[in-house]
Amino acid sequence: MKKSLQKTFTLIILAVLFLSGGASAQFYSAGDLGVNGFYLSFFTEKTAADDSVDLTIFNRISNSLLIFEKALNGKFTASFRISYELLDTTGSIVYRGYLENKREVTSFSETSGNSSYTQTFATVRVPAAAAFLRGSFTDQTSSREIPLRIRDIRADDFQFIIAGFNGSERTTYLNFSNAAPFNNIGYKIALYLKQAPDDKPEFFFRQKDKDYRLNPEFTGNGKPVFSYADTSVALDHLPDHHNIWVVPSLQAIADEGKGEILVITGGKDTLRSEISCYWINRPAILVYPELAVRALRIIEESDSEISAILRAGDENMYDAIKAYWKKKDPTPGTLYNELMDVFFTRVEYAADAFMTLDRKIGFDTDRGKTYIKYGPADEIKKLISTEGYPVEIWNYKKSNTSFYFADRTRDGSFRLEGTK
């Protein structure tokens, strides 16, 4: 079940490559944050010469998109190539280049990890007349090639960049999607602007026809430096007088979906940037609301509650599920619901981990339901009964409770036969 959901997510991400970007910025991005697949961002900087620009291209490739082979040292390796072409307004190629990289992991589980990835970047000086970027991603183990859609390139004056701060440190990392994590209260957004405090800029976040005033902190002047692993990329061609404004977490006001950050100076818009709020690592089962409602029956005994969600229809069912959990929200001051996240994360794990040999979905099994209700056991004893069938005993120390499961049919069903 989990693998099929991941495959669906991968297809979705490939379908939206090169489709998003800021309306008036030099920072462009495509892809999604926290979803398996291919992520790409790029930006341009004017050079001292009017006839050229520096183009920096960042890539992030999740392990799930690569084909790994087991090496002689017991590790797993994969390799890939990303090819680029720059075209002018007539369609003629003015630059061609590529990046190659290898990925090595120590365990098989990492070969399809949602949070494991490889990052690459390249900065090239190209003619200012270059107007389009196109390319392809090739997995070199399987020779599978994925073409990337053509994207416009502009060499406008640098206006702003959206990046993230890692906690309280000054480590800035590239935001691959102009995205703010919906479920991470510690995430801050760094805006590099021309506006200084004396200009008295006003900051707003707009989403779903609502405006929220922001109170960012002015932290001085500087150039963006993007860091990941042991690599740092500085935008050396930018003047030093860009002003850094740090916007605190949007979690208290932002819902999932698209929004805008606006900066108004002297009554005029000086920045209008689309920003998306994503539930990072949102349980994949929520893509299928009917399955999510089916899982809700494990904890919800009221038929009227379930019927109310189903009556919402396909388009509104997800919102109805969120409304159901809103009544149970331990932190009603934010739109992100931790309890809903915990529940459906358990459902997603149970769906795959406790699936039977006859393909019965795992959260419908006795072990799956127990896991969803009580979480992972503190101790699991796996035994063989005197009659030869597998047995599992789950012990929960805090409640001093044990569950006894037996797989008498030897098909992975492990039915609950006792509790003490």
N, C-alpha and C positions, 0 to 999 in steps of 0.2 A: 504493500500500500504506500509506504513512505517513498520508495523508489519511483513509483508511478507519479506521485505528486511532485517529486523533484523534477522529473522529466517534463511534466506539464509546465512548471515554473521556468525551466530552461527554454522551452519553446516560446513562452511569453516574452522573456527578456530578449531573445534574439529577434523577435518581431518588432521591438520598440527601439532597437539600436539607432542612434543618430536622430532621434525625434525631438529631443528637448534642448533647451538652452535659454540663457538670459536675453532679454529683448534689446538691451542697450549696453551690454558689457563685453569685455574682452575675454571673459571666462565662459567657456562653453562646456557642456557636459552631456553625456547620454548614458542611459542605463539606469539601474535601480540600486539602492543601497540595501545590503542585507539579503539579497536574493541570489540564488545560484546563477552563474553565467559570466558574461563578458561585460566589463565596464570600461568606458573610454572617456577621457576628458582632454581638452587641449585649449591653449590660449596663445595669443600673439602679443608681441611687444615690438614697438617701433624701434628701429636702430637710429644711429646718428645720420645714416644715409637715408634719403627719402625713397630710394629705389629698392629697399629690402626690409624684411621683418624677421624676427626670430620666432619660430614656431616651436613650442614645447608640447609634446604629445605624451600623455600618461596613459598607461593601461593597467588594469587589474583583471586577472584571469583566475576564476575560481577553479579549484582542483576538479570539481564536478564536470568541467568542460574538457578535461584532458584524459587521454588514454595512458594509463601507467603500465609499465612492464617490470617484472621482478628482476633485479640485478643479481649478480653473483655474490655480492656482499650481503644479500638478504633484504636490502632496501628496495624501494619502488621508485622508478624514474619515468619522467615524461619530458617531452620537448615540444616547442612550438615556434612558429614564425608569424610575425605580424608585418605585412607589407603595406607601404603607403605610396600614394601618388598625389602630387600637387598639380592642379590644372589651372590655366589662366582662363580669362573670360571667353576665349575662342574654343576652349576644349583641348588645347595643346598641353602636353605634359611638360612641366618646367622643373620638376624634381621627382626623383624616385629613390626610395630607400626601404630598409627593412630592419627589424629587430628580431634576434633569435635569443631564446632563453631555455634553460633546463630547470626542471623541478625535481627534487628528491625528497621523499618522505620515508619515515622509518617503519610505519605500520600500514596495513591494508585499509584500516578504517579512515585514514587521512586522505585516501585517494579520491573520495567523493565528499569530503567535508564541506559544509556550508560556509564555514568561517575560515577555511584555509585557502590561500591564494598566492599568486606570484605577481609582483608589480615590476613594471619596466617603464622607462621613459627615455626620450631622446629630444634634444634641442637642435634644430637645424635652421640655418639662415636661408631664406627663400626670397624670390622676387616679390616685391609688394603687389605686383599684378596678379599673383596667385589668388585664385578666387574660390577654388573648390578642393576638398580633401576627399579621397576615396581610398579604399584598401581592402584587405582580406586577412582573416585569421586562419592559419593552417596548423592542425595538430600533426606533427611530423611522424608520430608513431603509426597513426592510421591513415595519414595522407588526406584526411577529411578537411575540406576547405569551406569556410563560411565567408561569403562576400559581405562587405560593410557598405551601407548606403552612402551616397555622396552627401557631404556636408558643406555648407557655405563657410568661407573664412573671411573675416573682416580685420583690417589693420587699424581700427579706430584707436584714439587715444585711450590709454589705460584709465578706467574709471573705478572699478571695484573688483574685489574677489571675495567669494564666500569660502571660508575655511573653518576648521574646528580646532578648539583648544582641548588638549588632553588634560582634563581636570584643572588644577590650579597652575600647572606648568605652562611655560611659554612655548611648548612644542606645538607647532601648527601642522596640520595634515590636510592634504587635499580632499575637498569634499567632491566626491565623484558624481553627485546628482543634484547639486543645489538643494540638498535635502537636510531636514532636521529630524533626528530620531524622535518619534512620537513617544517612545517608552524609556527615554534616558534623561533623567532630570539633570545630570551633570554636564550635558553637552552645551557648549557655548558657541556662538557664531561670531567670527571675526570679520568685520567689514573694513576694507582699506579704501578710504574715501579722500576726496579733495577737501571736503568740508571740515573746518576746524571749530572748536567750541565757540569762538567769537562770531562765527557765521550763524549760530543758534539753530542748527538743524533740528527738525522734529522727526521722530522715528515712529513708524506704525507697522503693525502686522494686520493684514486683511485676509479674511477667509470666510467663505459662505456669507457674503454681504454684511459682515461685521468687521468693524475696525477696532483695534486694540492699541493703545498708546504704549510704546516701549521706552524704557529708560536705560539705554546702554551706557557703559562706562568708557570714557575717553582714556586711552592708555598710552598716548604719545605718538611719536612719528616712527616710521620704519618701512622696511621693505618686506614683502612676504618671503618667508623661507619655509618650504614644504619639507617635512622630514618623515621618513619611514625606514625601519630597519637601520642600516648603517649609512643610508644615503640622504643627502640634503640637496635641495634644489633652490637656489636663490634667484630672484628676478633682478639681476644686477643692472639691467638697463633702465629701471624705473628711477625717477628722482626720489630723493630722500624725504620729501615733505609730505608724503601720503600719511594721512591721519588714521590711526587704528581705533575703531570703536568696537567694543565687545558687547554683544547682545546676550543677555542671560537666557536661560532655558525657556523655550516656548511651551513647555509641557503643560503649564497651568491654563493656557488659553487655546492651544492648538488641538484640532481634531485631525484624524487621518485625512489625507488628500491634499490638493493643491491650495496654495495661498500665495500671498505677495508680501515682500518687505518693501516699504516705501520710506523714502527720506524726502522731506519737504523743507526747502530753504527759501526764505523770503516769499512764501506763498506759492512757490513753483516746485514741481517734482524734479528733484535732482537725482533720484534713483528710484527705479521701479523694477524689482527683480522677482521673478517667479521662484517660489521655494515650495518644495513638497515635504509633507510630514509623513514619515513612514514608520510603521510598527516594525522595528528591526527584528528579524527572526520571528515574525508572526507565525503562529502554528499553521502549517500548510492546509490543515483540514478545514480552516475557515474559508478557503476558496470554494468549498462545496458546502453551502449552508444546510442542505438537507441532511448530509451526514453529520454535521455539527449538531443539528436538532436531535437526530437519532441518538447521539451520544449524551445529550442533555437528559434523556429519559433515565439515565443511570442514577442521577441525583434528584430529579424532579418528579415527584409522584402525582402532581396535579395535572390532569388531562387538559384542564382549561388553560393553564399557562402554555403548554406545548401547542395547543390548538390556536391560541392567539398568535404565536410566532408563525405558524404555518399559514395562517390566513393573510399574513403580510404579503405573500407572493414572492416569486423568485427575486425580483428586483429589490425588494425592501426587506428580505428575510435577514440579511446580515445586520441591518440597523435594528431589527426587532430583537435579534440575539443580544446586541449590545445594550438595548434598553432593558432586557431581562436581567443582565448582569449589573446594570447600573444600580438596581435596587439592593445589590449585595456588595457594592463597591466599598472597600475599606478606606479609600482615600477619595471621597467625593469631590474634593477641591480640584482634581485633575480629571481630564477626559480619559486618560489611560487607566485601565482597570487591571490591577495586579492579579486579582483573584481569577478573573476571566482568563488571563494569560496562563496562570498555573494550571487551571483546569484543562484547557485545550492543549497545552504542552504535554500533559499527562496522557490525554486522549490520543494525540499523535504518536507518542512513544508506544502506548499499549496497542494501537492498531497494527503496528509492525512486529513488535517484540513477542506478542502472544497469539499471533496468527496460527491457525491449525493447519494440518496437512491438507485438509479439504478446502482450504482458502477461506475459512470463516474469519471475518475481520476480528482483530485481536481485542478491541474494546467491547465486543459482545461476549467474550469468554469470562469465566469466573475470575481467573487471575487478572484479566484486564480491568474488570469492574472493581476488584479489590485495590489494584494499583491506583486507579483513578480516584477512588474515595479516600484512601489512606496514604497514598504516596509510596515511595520505595521502602521496602522492609529494611529494618536494621540488620537482619540476618536471614539468609535463606539456606536451608538444609536440603540437599538433593540426595534422595535415597532410592533404593530398589526394595520393593515389598517382598515378602516371602513368596508371593505368587508371581513375582517377576515383572511387575509393571512399575513405571517411574512414580515417585512421590516427591512432593515439595512441601516443606513446612516453612511458612513465613512468620518471623517473629518481630513484633513491634514492642520495643522495650519500654517506651514512654507510657503506653497504655497497658502494658503487660498482657498483650493479646497475641494469640497465635492462630494462623489459618492453615488448615490441612487440605492439600490438593492432591488428587490421584488421577493418573492418566491410564485408567483401566483399558481403554480402547486403543491405546498407544498411537493416537493420531494428533497428539499435542493439545488435546482439549483441557486436560487437568481440571476436572470438576471439583468444586468445593465440597468436601465431605465432613468437615467439622471445624468448629471454632472454640477456643478456650481462652 
